[in-house]
Every structure is written in C-alpha cells, then in structure tokens.
Amino acid sequence: MTRRYERLKEENIHLYNENQKLIEINKQKDIELKKIKEKIEILKLGEAFVISSQGKTMQEKKHEAKLKINKLLKEIDRCITILSK
C-alpha cells in the first residue's frame, strides 16, 4: 500500500510539473497571439490609410489622417476610462 502511495505521489508530482510547464507555454502563446493580433490591426490601419488616400491631394491626406488618428485616440481614451473603473 505504501509503495502504491509513493508511486501515485511521484506521478502526481510529475503531472503537476508537466501541467505547470503547459500553463507557461499557454501564457506565452497567448502573448504571441496578442502581438500578432496587434500587428494585424496595424496592417489593417495602414492599408486603410493607403486605400482611402488614393487620388487625393497631400492636404486632403493629412486631414483624413488627422481625423482617423483623433478617432483612434478617442477610442483609446474610452477604453482607458472603462479599464479604470
């Protein structure tokens, strides 16, 4: 009975350690996924700037870029406000 207990105890320790490693890997993958999603959003934003500014004067492009940036800043401020609550 004690041998079985010791064997189960060792197996439990092994499984716990393996679980901790997998939790850490999962955290790293979540961070990696978040970074990739951020890159995708940046690319989409860049693409939107390029597509929307085709055939426009430099002044129009600047104005449009300012409007988009202001919109993004307002959205960021709104998110910060929500997170602060």
Summary of the structure (lengths in Angstrom):
residues: 85
radius of gyration: 25.3
end to end distance: 55.1
largest distance: 84.3
contacts: 167
relative contact order: 0.05
helix: 92%
strand: 0%
